[in-house]
Amino acid sequence: MKKLLILLVLFSYVMSSFAQQKTIWNETEEEKTERMLWWTEARFGMFIHWGLYAQAARHEWVKKREHISTEDYQKYFDVFDPDLFDPSEWAKKAKAAGMKYAVITTKHHEGFNMFESEFTDYNVMNTPYGKDIIKEWVDAFRAEGLKIGFYYSLIDWYHPHFTIDTRHSIKVNKQKDFDKLNKNRDMGIYREYLKNNVREILTNYGEVDILWLDFSYPGKNGKDKDDWGSVELLKMVRELQPNILVNDRLDLKDYKGGWDFTTPEQFKVDKWPEIDGKKIPWETCQTFSGSWGYYRDEHTWKDNKQLLTLLIESVSKGGNVLLNVGPTARGTFDHRADDALEDMGEWMKYNSRSIYGCTQAPEELLAPANTLFTFNPKTNRLYVHLLDYPLQNFLMPGFAGKIKYAQFLHDASEIKVGKKHGAWGNDGTNENDVNLKLPVTKPNVEIPVIEIFLKDNK
């Protein structure tokens, strides 16, 4: 019996220690919801990928894609001088597009710091530009009332102690070459550099709203939470910036407090993401084209309807969109990005009420074909996005007794609510269906939105 008690005590101790090890910090679900509320209501943000790769103008992974040596890549550092950079203009464009927050690359995989750092000379202060881009950017975006966030790459193709792996720009053909190349590299030294760098960006620019770390790739010749020192790193982050939101790429998905939102990249989710049957906060990061960094000769750009549908559909499934701009090496936006932002902004000017503060509609409300629903739980209003404009009679199955009032959102013009339209007798509708009388001519809006004031049937 005594041995059993001893074993139980030891087991309890081990489990207690394990639980402590799996916790970054203690926060209730209610506290987390409150901390993330501004982000959940914002729904739409700007991603900015900018670095030395803008000089090459052929993808942000150009150093790896073309296996450019650090010595040859140095030419981009030597000429980096974005003389037309006007962060106030960028901020105004983001705001006009309807974006509520923005995240900029402080360091991408190439290892170049866009901010002043005491831990490396490979930073913007030593380029011809010679000014702290991140400070200028933060001041400008805050002045426009936008929340600010920092992207920081865990990967580093410049640092001499970042061990060579499958994602490195140095090409490795055989397994034995990894050991040879890493003989004089010490990942522990890089971990300390990583931590110091992150501490800098979280202490030198005031309150930071988002930290977007990128990325882990566990497995053979990859890197995981142990390589980054993720637990210690994130504990530091939480201590320095207790209100900050952190993405899920530190390989701490199974740690309490190890992440705040998940980040599906470059694809639409088929439903609201879940873990163990519970819906989780999420944000899809997307590009206008096929590249994150400026790519002069890349031409697969999404059109306005594709971008708007992406935004609407994400909100309809409870998520956010972080839409990327890759500035040129002179510090301007590509004209195609400008055009896309202006077009989205024109739609958002009149229809943003169907985005901000909205989420997935109640499950009992079924969206007709070729439409997407978003729903504002505070105002109890449903938004019907007409992806393909219907004919004059628009059937809303199961909406009898649910609609108090209906109008187009862009001009607040009334839409008459009637019973089913059965000119040919039994047309397959039933008494629970409602017919909205729409004008034959589609409104001059890319995707018209019907705003429905729902009855409070509670």
C-alpha angles and dihedrals in degrees: 000000000000091000090050091052090049091050091049091051091049091047091050091049093049092048091047091051090046091051090050091049090053094054125083094180139338116254129149121235089247091054091049092049090051092047091052097041097103090051094047091052095043095060095174130070142160123244116202121198109189132153145111089309088074086075091059088045093201109101132312090256092057093119091059097034092055096028091234113185120237088246093055092042089057091083090073091055091048094056102033104130115141094191094170095053109133109170091185089061091049091051093050090051092050092049093046089052089058097254118148101191141018137208122202131192109253089177129000128195091283087073097235115141115222088197137062110273134181091203101063139025088212092092139110095263090070096051123088087264091062099184133105102259094188093056092049091047095048093050093050097047093045089051089060091051094252123144113239133220138180127223112205124182117226086199119080124186093181105049110097093220099048100110119238112255140156092286096049122114090233108091116235120190103176135038093237090058091067092064092045094050093045097047094108098029121102116198089194090066090050091049089057090048091049092051093047091049093051090047089055096054091046096050106035101057107046121241113004117200101196136024112197109191120189126226159347126183110178122198140065111347089359134103133247141171092297092055092052096038084234099174094053091040095053093044087057091048092051091049095049096042111019094176096049123119116226128196125228105256101101091086091248099118091128094051123094106243090010094121142001106204138012123238120215105190126215097344140084117245116233092220141356105298116248139191116205090347094307122118112239134201112267143177128189116216112211141173131225087227138007096290137061097206123054110290112182098193100039112112109174095108121163117238126235096264092051091052095046092047089051090054096044094045092049092052089045087061095045098263145120132235124223105192118197133229121187108203123211123252089261091057102255132119119253108258089240090057090048091053092048093049092049092050093049090046092054090055094043091051089069103023108035090109086076090057111035113078091000131126143161114328120243109282094240090064107085119203116226118238116290094018137102125209127214122179136203108209093192096056095028091230126145122210120208112199111202104212091175112028109239132217122271096283112061114189120212106192116216096007099114110132093009103089122082096172139345133203142157107266098217095062105008091239115160122255114203116235116214142160125275117304108236107164090148096047115243102028098165096265125118139207092271092063126097129205122215115203107223128184114260092233115071113240116251092262127110092228113011116215128210114209112209121195102211123213116247101241096171 
